[in-house]
Amino acid sequence: MNVDQRNRLFATGKIDRDDLWPKVKDYEKRRFQFRWEFGLTDLPIQAGLITIRGPRQIGKSTWLELKLLSTIEEFGKGSAFFLNGDYIYSHDEFSDKLLDLEAAFNPRAKVKRIFIDEITQIKDWQRVIKRLIDAGHLKDVLLITTGSNAADLLRGAEKLPGRKGALNRTDFVFLPISFKEFYYQVRDEVGMFKDDAVWAYILSGGSPLAVDAIYRDEGIDDTFTTLISDWVLGDFAGSGRSRIFLTSILRQLYKVAPNPISYTKLAQNSGLSNNTAALDYIERVRS
């Protein structure tokens, strides 16, 4: 079911269909149903813009869909809609879809929310929101956005001063599941052997998908590691940086870890022109 079909059903309140909630249904079938703790337990009632940054495959889309479902269940039909940035190909298309959804809200709904997954895939997304708000649109709408391109999402949000509402906090980092939550869920599997849980957690990287694979298949196959590698390398390539230099930098860090290394030395060993270039790559990795 495509996004437009889903939104039409959200508008009518017909939400008792499994194909409306693919992420939720997958989550309910998982062996472990981890809880996410990143400072946003309850969504605010007020209008504004919330940005949620974090890597792929740690549960952002599932969390988003769960919040979309709970919003409609609590506030009724036409109170929440959904967009997927992976399937919006221009800022004009993004603008048109936001305006269409704004017009589709139930006027009696106590809250109006638009959940936008992977907004950083939309070119100039922040300009679209700025232009619409300045034109008087989306004034009573809460936009909840996620993005795997953390640096782009942060920069985009910073370009919207005064247009993110009167929320106490607008920017969140969606972290991998904590070891505490991980061990709480898997403790019956490992019994007294907590060291086994430590190694399984390190191998998973805090990804719920990887955890399920470890305890289902006793390991992580190449599909998952390739997915993460392609995401990281693709993000760098999309930002105009070199995948070759990134790989070289990561190799140098692996060689010296856990010992410190200067940016100048890192640049020299990686073939970069100077320490500023090395700093740029490291800052992007950290973001």
N, C-alpha and C positions, 0 to 999 in steps of 0.2 A: 504494500500500500504506500503510495507516494505522499509527500508532505501535504499537498493541497487536499487530497482526500481525507487525510487525518484531521486537518484543521476544520473541514466542513463538519465532521462528526463531533469535534470538540465544541463547535458552535451550537450544535443541537443537543449536546449532553449525552449522546449515544456512545458511551465509553466502555460498555461491557463486552468488548470484542478483543480476543487475544492478539489479533494481528495489529491492533492499535499500539500495543506495548511490547515490542520485541525485546527490548533491553530488560524490562521488568520481568517478563516471563523467563528469560534466560537466567536472570539473577535468582529468581525463586527456585530454579531447578539446580542451582549450583550446590556442590557439596558443602561449601563454606559461604555463609552470607555475612561478609565483613561489613562493619560500620565505618563510615568515613568521619574523621574528626579534623576539620580544618577551620573551625571558627564560625561556621554558618549553619547552625542547627535549624533555625527557623528563619524563613524569609520575612523581610519587613513588609508591613502593610503599605507604606508610603511608596510613591512613585520615585523613579530614579534609574540609575545604571549600576549594575554589579558586574564586575569582571572576575573570572575565575581562571587562573593560570595553572597549567600542569601538563606533564607528559602524557602521551597516548597510552592506552591500555592499563590505566590504573583506576578507572571507574567514573570519569567525569560524565560521560554520556548516560551511563546508568543512573547516576545520582540525579542528573537533569531530568530524565524521564520519570523517575520516582516523584520528584517535586512537581512536575507537570501534572501527573495523575492526582497527587494529593491536593493540589490547588483546585482542580475541577471538582473533585469529590467534596471539598469543603465549601467552595464558593459557587458551585453550580455551572451550568452551561454558559459558554461564551465568556468565561473568566480568564482563560489562558489559551495560548496558541504556541506553535513551535515552528522554528526554521532551522535548516541545516546548511551551514556555510559551505560545506563540501559540494553542494549542488546549486549554488548561486554564483553566476559567472560574471556579473558586472555590478557596479554601484547603482546603475539605473534600475536594474532588476531588483536589487536589495531595497531600494527606496520604494518601488511600486509595491513590493510584497508587504513592507511595513505599513504603508498607507491602507492597503486592502485589509490587513488584520486589524488596524485601528478602527476601521469602519465596521468590522464584524463583531466587535465586543458587544456583549449584552449590556445595554445602558443601565440596567439595575444591578449589575455585578458590583460587589463591595470592593473587589480588587480587580485589576487588569494587568495581566502579566504576559510577556512574550519571552519565551525561552529560545535562545539562539546558540546552537552547538557549533563549535569550530568557526567562530566569527572571523578569526584571523585569515581564513581562506578567502575572504571577500576583500577585494582590492578597495582601498579608501573607505573602509566601513565607518571609520570615525567621522569622516567628512559628511557621509550620508546622515548620520544621527545628528550631528551638529546642525546641518542645514534644516532638517525636519523640526528640530526643537526650536530653532530660531524663527521658523515660520509658524510656530504655534501648535505643532503636532506633538503627540506622545507626552503631553504634560502630566497626564494622570496614569501613565503606564510605567510599570516596573520592568525594565529589560534585564534579564539574567543571561549573561554571555559566558561561554567557555572558549578557550583557545589553547592549542598545543604549542603555538609559536609564542612563547612567553614574553620574549623581548618585544615583539610587535604588538602584542596585546597591551603591555604596560605602556609603551610609547603612545599607542592610540588613545588609551584612556587619559593620559596626561595632556592630550590635545583637546580635552573637553572640559576645561575649567568652568565651573558654574553651571554645568549642564548635566550633572550626575545626581541632582536632587539634594535633599536635606538629610541623607542617610548618615549614620554615625561612621560607617565604614563601607567602602565601595570596592576595594581590591582584596582578593583572597588568593592564596596559593594552595592548590589542591595537591596534597602530599600523598605519597604511597601509604599504604596501611602501616600503622606502627607495629613494632615487634610485640608490644603489649596486647594489641588487638589480635595480631596473628597468633600468638601463643594461646590466647584465650579460646580461639576457635579450634586449634589443632592439638590441644593438650591431650585429648583422649587418644589421638593417633600415635603420639610419641611416648605417652606414659611418663616414666621418670627420666627418660633420655632427653633432657632439655638441649643438650649439645646438638642432637639431630635436628631439632627445631631451629637452632641458630643457623646451621649451615643451609637448611632449606629456605629460611628467610633471606639469607644473603643471596642465594641462587635466584630466588624469585624477584629480587629487587623491590619487593613490596607490591607487586602487581597481582591482583586477585586472579587474573587469568592464568598467570604462571604458577601460582600456588595450586590451583585446581589441577593443572597439568602434572605438577610434581607428585601430588598424592594420588592421582589417577593413573599416570603412566610411569611413575618413578623417575621422572626426568623431564626436561624441557626440550622439545624437538626444534629443528632448524627453522620451522615456520615462525615461531615466536621471536627468536633472536634476529631473523632476517627482517621481520616487520619493524622491530625497534631500530635496527641499524639503518634501514631505508628511511625511516622517519627522521632520525638525527641527521644523516647525510643529506637528505632532501631538504631539510630546513636550512642547512648551511648553504647548499647550492642555490636555493631560492633567494637567499640574502646576498648573493653575489660573491660569496667567499668560496675558497677552494677546498674541495673534498680531500685533495691530496695533502694539502698543508694541515688540515684537521687531523687526518690519520697520522701524519708525521708527528704532530704535537702530542697526540694521545700515546703514541709509542714512546716518546721521550719521557712523558710523565710516568708511564708504566715502568720504565727502566730505573728511574730514580726514587720512586715512591718507597717508603713514606718520607724520604729526605727532601728538604727544600731545594728549589732551583730558581735562579733569577730569571726574569723575563728576557734579559739580554742573552743569557746562556741558552734559554729555551728557543729563542729566535735563531741563534746561530746553529744549533743542532738540528733544527727543523727546516732550515733553508729559507726562513722568513727574512725580510729586509731589515727589520729593527725590532726593538722591544715593544714599541707601540703596537705594531701588528700582532705580536704575540699576546699582548694584553687584550686586544680586541677579540681574538679567538677565545681566550680563557673566559672573558666576561660573557661571551655568548654561550659557552658551554655551561657556565654557572647559572645563567638565566633560564 
